[in-house]
Amino acid sequence: MARRYDSRTTIFSPEGRLYQVEYAMEAISHAGTALGVTCPEGIVLAAEKKVTSKLLETGSSAEKIYILHDKMICAVAGITSDANNLIQYTRRVAQSHLLTYNEDMPAEQLVQRLCDLKQGYTQYGGLRPYGVSFLYAGYDDHFGFQLYHSDPSGNYSGWKATCIGANNGAATSMLKSEYKDDEMKTIEDAKQLAVKVLAKTMDATNLTSEKLEFALIAKNAQGEIVFKIFSPSEIDDLLKKYSPPATEGQS
């Protein structure tokens, strides 16, 4: 039945489905896992890097976690080239807002602008949806720390903790059972939960800095918002500190 209705993004099936958008979401489910965990002190983002070959030269820059502006970072799952295009657009929007109003763009407002663009690619002929989902971790003075997720359809939603990419169902279920507001008080608690969920749900037998990227956004001692993208050595230290005993035994 799908064959008659999946040749265009603008054609609904009799069941009311847009197959091209669903196919874009399916592509994301095969991408590396990315998850975010919030706490009162900030937000932790973690993402799985897909290493296709040991011969591949790994660069020093992150491939799954990106900076959008001084108070917002994001993690991606899906087609990286699509993500690069959207990230450049988002950075231009954020800088335009900063130039106009002399303040960083509020987190949800920036997510809305990007989702408006993504939604347009599901509505007009001759275009295909962007095959990428984002997790946004941001801060603004009105709502504090915020974690958002957006998908190829242009929908977005706010979360306390969530996961996208491969094995997202198992990871989300685990986050739902493990995340407790009264226990998630510090950024260290968020780091520990992120490592625990990745160790249980990733396809890899053991976690290493070659397969993971970590970042956080939080307040420093002076009350300023800072973000940090972890180096490989810092990721190894983090995994050594927080990996469950079973994972440590395998490494």
N, C-alpha and C positions, 0 to 999 in steps of 0.2 A: 504493500500500500504506500510506503514512504516514497517509492521511486517516482510517483506522479507529482509529488508535492515538495521534494527536497532540492529541486534545481534552482530555486530562487529564494532569497531571504524574505521576499515580500509576499509569499503565498502561504496562506494558512491551510492546514490539512482539515478534513471534515471534523476531526477531533479537537480542532482549535490549537494545533501545535505548529511551531516554527522549527522545522527540522534542522535547518542550517545553524540556528542558535544552539540547539541541543547537541549537534555534532561538535560545535566549538567547545561546549562545556565538557564533552567526552574527551576531547584532546587534552584538556587541562587535567583530567583525572589520571592521565598517564604521565604527567610531569612530576618533577621532584616535589616532595612534601614541603609546605611552608606553614608555620603556625605562629600565633601571637597569644601572649598571656599578659593581662593587665593586673596591676596592683596599685595601692594608693601612692607608692613612690615612683611609679613609671610603668613602662611597657617593655617586654622582651619579645623580639622577633627571632625566629630560627628557621633556617631553610636548608633543604638537602640539595647538594650539588650532584648532578649526574655526570660522573667521570666515565666517558665513553671509551677511553684508551689510556693505558699507562704511558704511551708515547706523547700524549697531548701536553703541550707546554702550558702550564697554568700561570695566568697573569697575577699581578699583585692586586688588581682591582676586583671588587665583588661582582658576581654575576647574577646573584639572586636578591640582593638587598641594595637599595638605592636611596640617596638623599634627595628629597624634594625641595625643602627649604630648611631654614635654621631650626624649625620646631616640628618637622615632620619627616619621617622616613617610610619606606615601604618594602615589602617582600613580594616577589612575583612567582607565579606558577603558570607554565604554558609556553607559548612560542616566544623566545627571547627577543627576536627581531621586532615583533609586534609590541612587546613591552618597552623596548628602547624608544620606539616612535611615540608611544603614549607618555612615557616619562619626560621626554623632551618637551612635549606639548604642555604637560603639567607644570614643569619648571618655568616655562615662559609665562603661563597664567599667573603663577605665584609671584614671579618677579614683576610682572605688570601691576599686580595688586600692591606690592610693596612700594613701587615707584609712585603710584597714585595716592595711596593712603598713609604711607610711611609706617606701616605695620605689617607683620606677617599675616597671610591670608588664614582665616579660621579653618580648622581641619575639615569640618563637614562641608563647608562652602567649596573648598577645593575638590573634595570627592564628588560633589554634585556636578561641578563643571566637567570633570573627566567623564563621569557617567552620562552626561548629556551627549558628549561626543560619541561614546560607545553605543548609546541607544540609536543614534542617527544611522549607524552602520548596520542596523537590523531593519531599517524602514525604507531604504531607497534601493532601487534596482541597480545592478552592476557593481555592487559592493559586497564584501563578505564581512561577517563579524570578526572582531579582534579575538584571536584565540589565546587569551590570557586573563587570569584573575589576579587581583591585587589584595594584599593586606596592608592597610595604612595605619601607622602608629603616629599620633600627633598630639599636640597640646595647644590649647588656647586659654585665655584668661577667663572666659565665661564658663566653660564646661570642663576644664582641666584635661587630664589625659584621656584620649579616646582611641579606640580600635575599631576600624571599619573594614568591611569586606565588600568587593564589587566583582561582578561576573560579566561575561560577554554581552548579556542582554541589556546592560546598563542599570540593573538593580544594585542597590547597596544596602547594607544593614550594619548596625553597631553591635559589638560583642564585648563580653568580658574576657572570653578566650575562644578561639576557633582555629580551624585548620583547613587548608586547601591543598589540592594536588593529590598524588597517589595515597591510597589508604586513608583518605580524609574521613571516611565513615567511622572506622575503628578509632582513629585519633580523636574525633569529635566526641564519640561516646565515652572515651576515657577521660577527656577533659571535663565532660559533664559530671562524671562521677567523682573525679579527683579535685575539681576546683571548688573551694569553699571560701565564701567571703570572709568569714571570721578567722581563717587560717592564712589567707593570702595577704599578708601585711607588708612585706618588704620585697625589694627587687631580687633578693637572694631566693626567696620562696618561689618567685616567678621563674627564675633560672632553673631551679631544681625541678619544677613541674615540667618545663619545656624539655629538659634532658630526659626525664622519665618517660614522657609520652613518645619522644622520638626513638628511644631505645626499644620500646615495646612495639612500635608500629612500622618502623622503617624496614625495608627489605634487606638491608645490609646486616651481616652477622655481628659486626662490631662498629661502634661509632668512632670516627677519627676526624681531625681537622681537614683532611682532604675531601671529606664528603659533606661537610657542614659549614654553614655560615651563621654567625650570631651577631645580633646588634641589640642595643637598648636605647631608650630615650628616657631621661629622668632629670630630677633637679639635683644640682650639686650643693655643696655646703653653703654657698652664697645665695642659694635660691634661684639660680639661673638654670634655664632649660638647656641641657646638653645631650648630644647623642654620641654613641660610641659603636664603631664596627670592630669586632674582635679580630685580633691577629691569630694566625694558626697556633702559635704557642699558647695564647690565652684560651683558645677553644680547647686545646688538649688539657690544660689545667682545669678548666671547667668540667670537662667530661670525667676526668680523674676524680674530681671532688664529688660529683653528683650522680654519676652513672650507677644504676642498681647493681647489686653484687653479681647477678647472673651475667650481666654485660661485661663486668670487669673480668670475670673468669674466662670469657671468650677472648679478650684482647690479649 
